[in-house]
Amino acid sequence: MQLSEKDRKLRVLRLKAELLKKKAEYEKYELSNKIEFAKFLPHQERVLEYVKEGKKTVLLVGGNRVGKTTIGAILTSLACDPASRTKLGFDWLNDVFPSVCRVRILCSDWEHHAGQVIVPALKEWVRAGTYETKKNNVGIEAFWSFKNGSTIELMTNVQDTRIHEGWKGHFIWQDETTSRDKYIANKRGLIDYSGVYLMTFTAVSESWVLDDIVLSEDKAVGCVTEIPTYANTYLKKEDIESFEKTLTEDEKVARIQGGWLNLVGRVLKEFNKETHVIDTFKIPSDWPVVAMIDLHLSTPQAVSFHATDKHDRRFTIDEIWDNIGPEEIADEIIARKKRNLWRLTNVYIDPLAKGDSKFMKNRADVQDSFTIIKNRLAPHGILLQLASKDKESGVRNLQDWLKGPNKIPILFFLRNCIRSIYEIQRWTYDENGKPKKENDHFMENLYRFTLTGTKYIEEAELTKPLSIPQYAYA
């Protein structure tokens, strides 16, 4: 039966109405179940991979608007709502979190961070109808209970650390930084259940995170760091550029580049851990090895060992960071030479060691540290010399070595040199443009090593008469 023009129009209108209704229902469902349609940026996927690998502390450090809060809210939703894990294809999370999960979220404050950032993010990513909330005495929905028994508790940095103690659970999400004491108080609550601690923040404060966690070499830690704002491809470039123009150069380091504000002014910016730190290996017995000593009166002694290969590549191969006297320093150097069969004939020491009467005033003898070490090393064919103090030239040498000719580095650090690797990432300039006298003990040794002029010489060549010293200052 052929429809009239009027009936056809009515039928079209009914179909359009049905489509609009279905579209509205779909949009409503998607809005209420956004977690099922989540898409991840590469750095967010790396966070998830670290959780999957079994890391117990995971960090996402980056510029503003890179999706740090988003990944925290999503992981919280997945932890508390096992059904959403399946819908998203994340069944592997069942091996990380139980079906009933206790979660704690650390916020900066109640009114702004908890109320205006965290709570809206949770409501955006937790499936509607799966939870109920209770408000605290300042009107913030600080406690969430799920139908399956999971719970979320919001805490803040303004609360006394003692209030953070005593809790135990499966997952902690710390959005933005907190103090070390609060981190410890909360971290201990994960021990019973082998829980996961997630940190998401822009590094504008709390430098202890860099020192104690990022640089800790702890295999249980997974770090996704220095993610720039431009990595969020959902943002318009012109909007980021507009925000960037309002910032100082220092502020751009953390808020745009995703770096660490407390490392603005690093002396050796050329250092890259992925490039310059290599696995420990046995040093060939024909490579010349030089020991460098930075002597102290009240802090541990810094002794480092450096080798040079046939291609003029330099390696920091070992270190001593210990409270020992001059005799023990010499004995440690001798022991390492014998044990490792190193070709070690030259040691350089801080010039202040010669005539360090303050250090020796409580000793029965009157010899200074230089003389004690020199006399102890000499019978073993090791010559002690005073190191150069030309720091400016030494730093330039290090910068060149780290970059290398044709962008191929010629300076490397064996992974066992923990203190050296730590310091090179923390050595910064002061307000006067001079390298600070902190985190610099092994850096003093390192720049002075560049001034020794150490070169690889075939052992056969050493038997020939020489008119100049084997090693000279550059």
Phi, psi and omega in degrees: 000127183279130180280148176285165179302321180296316181293322179298317180296320179295320179295318178299318180296319179297318179298317178298319180296319178295319179296317179296321179295315179295321178297318179296319179295319179295315180297322178294317178296315181298321179294323182277343182229044186302330181303328182289344184245017183297137173236144189242141172283158183307319181288331175289323176297326178293325175299313180297322179296320178296320177296318180297325180286350178096015177295140183265338173231123183234132181242140166236107183245123182196181179291176178295142173068032177265003179094027181291311180295325180299312182293328177294317180293322180294315179295323177298315178299315181294325179294318187273340187234086183305329181298326180289335176298315180293316181298329181268356180079025181252047180297339178299338179293343177295338176275349181259314182242144176285176180289333175244116191239137174258123185238142173234138177242129179260122181247164179288314181206173183281303191295309185275298189289307181293310186286322187258346182243301188289310181300313177299323179295320178295317180294334178287325189249345177272134183300130180297142177086359182261356187213165170229153181237155174233138180271149175270190186287353175251013174083015179261136178288084190266348179229126182240130177238135183257157180298333181274358178104351178292155180221153173233131176239127178265134176232165180227163178290339182283344178283148180299144182302327181299330180288335179283342182286160170091338181286152171217142183193199189248335185209133174236131174244116177256109179262122191072174191277160174222173179282159184298321182295323178287325175300313180296316181300322181277322182301321181296337179286352179265352187299313186301324185249013182051050187283177183244136178246117179253128174246128174231120183194164170261129192278073178256355180201182178056066182293348180299333179298318179296314183292312190270337185243302185297317183265014187279345184062024179281122182291346178273001182253135174240120185246123170248102190235165176057047177270116182285156179303326182294349178288344176275096185286356176276350179266150176280134182302320182294330178289320177296315181298323178296316177294320182300326182294341180275352187260154171284167180299321179294317181296327180298329181303314181272314191279336179248309183281343179079016181273191183258117183300326181285356176252013174298132181088026176301138180291317185245069180296340182290342182291131176228119185303321182294330183268316192265347177260125183234164180295147180293138178219164180285127182283125178303143186291348180265355178283132176292134178242134179240136175257139179239135182239124171250104188273140181231160178268324187233345179255168180304151177283141180250111178237126180235155182236133187228134181242155178231132181262184184294340183258018180062026171272138183249146184225129168275114194251340182197166180203157173233130178223089191206155176275087181228160181271177182300322179297318181292326176300311179299316181296322179295320179295315179298316182298319180293322178299314182290314185295321184262358183056041180283150173271071186251109181236351183230133175231138179239142185228153176309128181305335180293346180289341180272110181085029179280074185295329179297318181292328187263359190298334181266006181267154180289325180271174184244006179288142176277173184298321180302312183294318180300310182294318181301312182294330181281329182278328188306315181298346182256016177071028181244125182262128177263131180227161176280136180280156176287152178251015182281078185296320182301313179293321180297318179295319177299319177300315181297317179299319179292319182293321180292324176282314178077158175295137181057030178062027174249108185302151175235017176229129182222159181234127175289145189300337181283350181273068190297315183291322179297316180294322178299311186292321184295338178270352185241354184283118185230164176277152174272185184294344179263007178080018179252144176302132182293151175271054174208147186052041187229006186295310179282339175290326174299313178299318186294312181293327178291328176298322181296339183267359180280344180069024182296129178229155174284129177232129178303137183301329179296328181291336183290341180278346179282148177299136180243139178263351178229160179299151178299321182233135181223162177292144175287000000 
